[in-house]
Each structure stands twice: as C-alpha cells, then as structure tokens.
Amino acid sequence: MTTSQATDTRRRIYHRPEILADRSTHYCPGCGHGIIHRLVAELLDELALGPRTIGVAAVGCSVFAYDYLDVDFVESPHGRAPAVATGVRRARPDAFVFTYQGDGDLAAIGTAEIIHAAARGERISVVFVNNGIYGMTGGQMAPTTLLGQRTTSSPTGRDALTTGYPIPITEMLALLPGVAYAARGSIADPSAIGKTKAMLRRAFEIQLAGGGFSIVEVLSTCPVGWGMTATASMEHLANEVVATYPLGVMVDRPRAVEG
C-alpha cells in the first residue's frame, strides 16, 4: 500500500456496503427507506450473510428493497410476507430469512400473518418500517397513523371515536411466547440510527443462533405523505411520533419460551 492509499484509508469514514446496490434512489426526498436499507446491507456484510440470505418483501414502498439490496428476494402478495417467509425458512433451513415490510402491509392487511408467524415462533427476522401512512397509494390513513394526523382519508385528522387508536403492533407481538426479540428504533438522528442498527444486529444474531421470531420496528418518515419538508419530518419523528411509539427493547429472550 502506498502512502497516499494509507492516508485515504485512514481518512475514509464512509463506504458503500457491498450488498447495497450502486444505483440512484427513486424514493422521495427525505424518505427513510434508504437509511434502513443501508443498515440492513451493513449488517448482512458484517455477518457475512449475503450468499445465504433470502429476503421477502410485500406490497408498498417497502417492496422496492429488492432494487437496492443485492440478495435473493421473493415478492409476496400484500401482507403475506410472514407466510411466504415461513415457507422459505422451512424449505431452506440453511438460509437466513428476513421480511421487509411497511405499516400498511404488516399492521393492516397482514395482521393475521404477522401474529400467527410470531405465535409459532418462526425462525425469521422482521424489519418493520413504520411511517404511519400509506405512502405508495396516496397517503391514506394506516393502522399506525397518529391521533390528529391528517391524511387523504382523514383530512380533518384521525379521530379515535370514528377510526380508533394507533395500533402498537410490536408491543402486542412481544406478549407472544414465540417471540424471541422485539424492539423499536428510529432514524431521527445519528444516535438513534446507531441504536437501531444494534437492534437489527441482535435480531439477526438470534436467528443465526437458532432462536425464535424477531422483529425490529423502525420509526421512519414520509415527508410527502405527511405534507412536510424533509427537515420538518425528522423533527416530527423525533418528537411527536416517538411520544406515541416509545423506543426500546420490549423483549429479549434468545429462544422461544417452551410450552
């Protein structure tokens, strides 16, 4: 290595993970998916999981993960990623299997699939991106939309009397004995991003050790759907969203509880 190369190596604080595809993003400015893609790619690189990984993504903005993560992917019907991942994991017990899902997908049409996969303690890792809105289809209210939040289907703000309360899906899943790990992180700032990566690492390592079902909910942004600038959306995430969905680890038991 030349002196110049050594200097460049010492100064380098960023490099693209090998598993993260080198292409321009199509996500809206300020969207959090790019950050979360990078975290997943970094971990798959660091844990040397690329060749044995099979991802499952369903319908919604989250489905485009297969454009940016250079691993094998299966596209599932809307909400059915946990069911598809169950089949993949059982057919390929040697594979590392994860789902990448949004809130409209996982917490709405896919509620039954995620609950029953968790109840069975399926050996899969779930990356749950919660931006509290249906981003791809026009900004409608989702099960995780905050009270008072305006969307195209709740133009005066979400009202608990008519549309109910936001669903804390990760807390609900944490109650099930088959869940080995459940946590909620955020991408609101660098510190939060680092903690979220640690949560994802833990979830991935539990699967590798033969543990049960794991889920990491990542609070993210949708500036266009929220009607905000990218900067304002991050501030909203750090304050209003986290107030409704507290960050932290809800359960950490590497192996599912035996019946």
N, C-alpha and C positions, 0 to 999 in steps of 0.2 A: 504494500500500500504506500502510495506517495504521500508526501507531507500535505499536499493540497487535499487529497482524498481523506486523510485522517482528520483534517480540520473540518471538512464538510460533514463528516460523520459525527464529530463532537457537537457541532452546531445544530444538527438536524433535530427538530423537535416534533416533526410530523412526517409520516409516510403512509401511503395508501396500503391498507391490508391487502394481501394477495387475493383474498376471496371477494373483495369489494370491486365490482366491475368498473373499469375505467371508461365511463360514458357520462354524457351530460344528463342532469336530472330533468324529469318532466314534472316533478312535484311543484306545487305553488310556492312562491317566496314565503319563507318563514315556517313552512311545514316541518314537523318534527320527524317525519319518517326517515329522512336522510341521516340524522343523528343516530337514530336507533339502528338503522342498517349498519352504520359504521361500528357500533358497539357489538352487534352480533358477529360481524365479519372479523373484528379484532379477536373475539373470544374463540371463534372457530379456528383461526390461525394459531393462536396461542396454545390451544388444546390439541392442535394437530387433528382436527375432526373433519376437515374438508372432504377427503375421499370417501368417508363413510356416512356423510350427512345426507338426510332426505328431509327437505322442508315441505310443509303443507300450508298453502295459503288459499283463502276462500275469496268471496266477492267483496268489493270495496277497494279503497285506495291501497289497502294492505296487500292486495293480490299482486301488485307490481314489484313486490320483493324479489320475485324471480328474475326481474330485469337487472337487478343490482347485486344480488348475492350469487356468486358463481359456484353453486352446488346444485345437486339434483333437486327438482321441485315437482310436486304434484298439485294441480289446481283442483280444489274441491267445489261442490255446489255451495251456495250461500249458507253459512252457519255450520256446515258439516265437516269442517277441518278436523275436530277431535275424533270423529268417527272414522274418517279416512286415515288419520294418523294411527289410530288403534290398529287398523288392518295392516298398515305398513310395518308397524313395530312388531306385530305378531308374526307376520310373514318373513320379516327380516330382523330377527333378534340381535343381529350383529350391527345393525345400523344405529346411528344417532338420529333421533327423530324429533323435530320441533314444529309447532304451528306458529304462524304469524298472523294475528287477527286484530281487527278493529272492534270498537264497542258495538256498532250497529250489527256486526256479524256475530260476535261472540255472545253479547249480552241480550240480544233480541231474538232473531230467528234461530240462533244456535244455542239458546239457553239449555234446552234438554240435552244436547250433545255434550256440552262442557260439563254439566252437572254429573251426567252418568259416567263420562270418562274419568272424572275426578273420583266419583264414588267407587269405581272399580280399581282405582289406584294404578291406572295405565302408566307405563314407564315412558312418558313423553314429557317434553318441556314446552310450555305455552308462553309465548310472548304476546301480551295483550296490550295493544296500543289504544289508550282511551283519550280521545279528544272531544268527547261529549257531544258529537254531532254526526249526522250522515254527510260526510264530505263529498263523496263521489256523485251522489244523486241529487244534489241541490241544496244541502244544508237543512234537512229536516231534523226535528227533534229525535233524539235517541234515548234509550233507557237510562243513560248516564248523564243526560243534559241537566244542568244545574237549575234549581228553582229560580224563577225570574228571568232565565236566559231566553232571549229572543231567537227564534229560528224561523224558517219559512213555513213551518207548520204550527208554530206557537208565536205568532207575530207580536203578541202583547206580553210575552214572557210565560215561561212554564208555570202553571198553576197546579198545586198539589191536589186541589179539590176536584179537578177535572182530568188531570193526566198523571196523578200520583207523584211519588217521590223518586229521586235518583236511586238507582239500584247499586248498592255496594257489593258488586259481584265477587270480588276477591275475598272479602270478609265472609261472605256466605260459603264460598268453597272451602275456606280454611276450617270450617266446622266439620268437614267430612273426614273420617278416619283414613281414607285412601290418599289424602293429600299430604305429601311429604314436605313440601315447601310452598309458601305463599307469601308474596311481598309486593309492595307498591313503591315505585320510584318515580322520578320526574326528570325532565330535560330542561328545567327552568334556568339553570346556571351551571357553570363548570363543576362546582362541588356536588350538585345533585346528579349530574351526569356520571361522575365518578362513582357515586354510591349506587346508582342504577346498574352500572357495569358490574359492580361487586355482587349485586343481587342476581344478575343474569349468570354470572360465573358459578355462583352457588347452585342455582337451579340446574345448570348444565352438568356440574360435577356430581350432583345427586343421581341424575340419570346414569351417568357413567359408572357410578358405584352400585347400580342395581336398585336404587331407591324407587319410591313411587312417583305419583303425579306431582309436577311442579308448575307453578305459574308465577310470572312476574308481570304485574300491571305497570305500564309506563304511561304516566300522565303526559300528554303531548298537546300540541297546538294545531289549530286550523284557522289561521288568520282570515282567510276568505269567508269561510263558513261563519265565523264569529263576527265578521264585519269590522275587523280591526287591522291596524298595521302590524307588521311582524314584531316590532318592539313592544307595542301595547299588548299583544297576545302573550308574550313572555311574562310581562308584569301581571297580567290577569291570571296566568297559570300559577305563578309563584304565590299569589295572594288568594284570589277567590276560589280557584279550583282546589288547591291544596287544603283550604279550610273545609271543604266538603269531603275530600278524599285524603285523609291523613297519610303521610308517608311512613314506611317502616316495614319490618318483618312481622307477619302475623302468626306464622307457624314455621318451625324448622325442626322436623323430625326425619332424619335421612331415610328411614324406611317406613313404609306404611304401617299403621297400627294393626296388629294381628287380631282377628276376630276371636 
